[in-house]
Amino acid sequence: MNLSWIDISIVMLYLVLTLFLGFYLSKKASKNLESYFLGGNEIKWYYLGLSNASGMFDISGTMWTVTLTFVYGLKSAWIPWLWPVWNQIFVMVFLAIWMRRSNAMTGAEWITFRFGDGKGGRLAHIIVVVFAVVSVIGFIAYFVEGIGKFATTFLPWDLSADIIALHLTSEQSYALIIIGITTLYTLKGGMYSVVSTEVIQFLIMTVACVAVGIIAYNQVTPEQVAAATPEGWSNLMPEWNLSLDWSQTFPELNDKIVSDGYEMFGMLIMMMILKGVFASLAGPVPSYDMQRILSTRTPSEAAKMSGLTPLVLFIPRYLMIAGLAVLALVYLKPDLQAMGANMDFEMVLPMAIQNFVPIGVKGLLLAGLLAAFMGTFAAFVNAAPAYLVNDLYKKYINPEASNKKLIRYSYASSLALVIIGVSFGLFVTSLNSLTLWITSSLFGGYAAANVLKWIWWRFNGMGYFAGMLGGLLASLVVPPLARMAYPDIIDIYIFPVIFLISFLSCVLATMLTKPEDMSILKQFYKQTRPWGFWGPIRDEILKEDPGFQENKDFKRDAFNVAIGIIWQMSMIVIPLYLLTGNTRETIISIIIFVITSVILKKTWYNNLKNVD
């Protein structure tokens, strides 16, 4: 890509600013572990919300969503329900409050709060630490390839080099430089540095997204979009069998729809809802999202932070996604078709920037995309060492370690995780695949055990350990067996089998072992106050404290989750309708957004004053 000196200067200025912030905040971060990993629980909730949104602005995910919008049109708004995109609504409505009440530093420390420090509690604790560390190593390995491809596509210099006995490609050299800069500011400034840089990154990305939206709005007419797309492309409503037919305009896309496995669209949405409810109830995985929740000052601020994240994230992000998709549909189809069998939809982004974005805005957009990579990477690198230092070293090896030593070990463990992840990503491609496979398997086994930990008093540490392990083994064994019988099956259809195996492992191990100590269960229930099946514990607490108020908010929380999902969906479709020229639908979506916002203000936000 040809860049002017103005664009290059903007990118360089951004890199210098992030490094400066990391070093400037290092003194504040190095007081103790709470300051380093949680910002001393002093950071305002709205900064944490912007930071969380920046961490979720994953550019690889954004490119995947651009491709979905290009191929599936308005129906692409449903496909992110796969993991599901609305898990943040469950967190905002009640899970953030429950989690923050623990006063824990990490997800593993939370597990000790829930199950105690006996044999079952320790096994549950260790499996969460393993989950967190392997996830981060897998993510870093995946990140190396992504950032290298991004940099060589957008930046004009060839940086291939021979260092000692190693030959580094240009992609690998770029990856090492960008990862080095990101690791340096994350290492020095801890949570303060990550949040400060991510707030700046989020502002840059928002400006860049709005700029792309304005360019697309001015360059593309509704008639051009209609001419470039098949019938039904602008229709949001799902159908049982997908009827999109690209034969007349872009025949290659019919093959993509078949290879994606999304033709039975109605069945897909039913499976997404089934998986989504359980995956969302499980709560955030032990990563940067959970760390943001535990960093807030109070439970009500944890809920506000989690509510701010979707509010600020989706409209700007989908302005960029919809803008790039319609520009590509109208102007870049010949270039994509010229690639023949090697058609790469990820090239939509660089091609659109090169052809449509003016000087100055191009530099800002590249800085924003770089920020999206760096923000997500920094969030992972800051979250993981807490599990090694706080949950392994401090808990099992040296409980009396000084703050200075713990911070020093945090630096070392961050560095070690980055080096291991980068090594997998650069030199051991088969191990890289293995790491990503293990990561996805761990996620597959996560749901059942983590739903039960909230809602069932009898569930114990041995049950949690068995459920996570059963889910992991099922995730490793079931998909290959399913693909032997049904070669084209997609992962979401395998989820119920894995969930059932994990669930049965949880229940069997729980019923075959003793309940957790009553004092641990009473402490957890009284402090966290979840709804669910806690009758025996509630009765014990009421004997000691007749004034104790149990949580009777299940119906209100369920109502707020349903309204919240509609609220979030309206923010996704407003930019899609606007930039595809559907004025009537845009206005209806804005009205739905306003109505759901008013309802949530009354039924959710106004009640937060009571949760502390």
Secondary structure, 3 states (H helix, E strand, C coil): CCCCHHHHHHHHHHHHHHHHHHHHCHHHHCCCHHHHHHHHHCCCHHHHHHHHHHHHCCHHHHHHHHHHHHHHHHHHHHHHHHCCCCHHHHHHHHHHHHHHCCCCCCHHHHHHHHHCCCHHHHHHHHHHHHHHHHHHHHHHHHHHHHHHHHHHHHCCCCCCEEECCEEECHHHHHHHHHHHHHHHHHHHHHHHHHHHHHHHHHHHHHHHHHHHHHHHHHHCCHHHHHHHCCCCCCCCCCCCCCCCCCCCCCCHHHHHHHHHCCCCHHHHHHHHHHHHHHHHHCCCCCCHHHHHHHHCCCHHHHHHHHHHHHHHHHHHHHHHHHHHHHHHHHHCHHHHHHCHHHCCHHHHHHHHHHHHCCCCHHHHHHHHHHHHHHHHHHHHHHHCHHHHHHHHHHHHHCCCCCHHHHHHHHHHHHHHHHHHHHHHHHHCHHHHHHHHHHHHHHHHCCHHHHHHHHHECCCCHHHHHHHHHHHHHHHHHHHHHHHHHCCCCCHHHCHHHHHHHHHHHHHHHHHCCCCCCHHHHHHHHHHHCCCCECHHHHHHHHHHCCCCCCCCCHHHHHHHHHHHHHHHHHHHHHHHHHHCCCHHHHHHHHHHHHHHHHHHHHHCHHHHHHCC
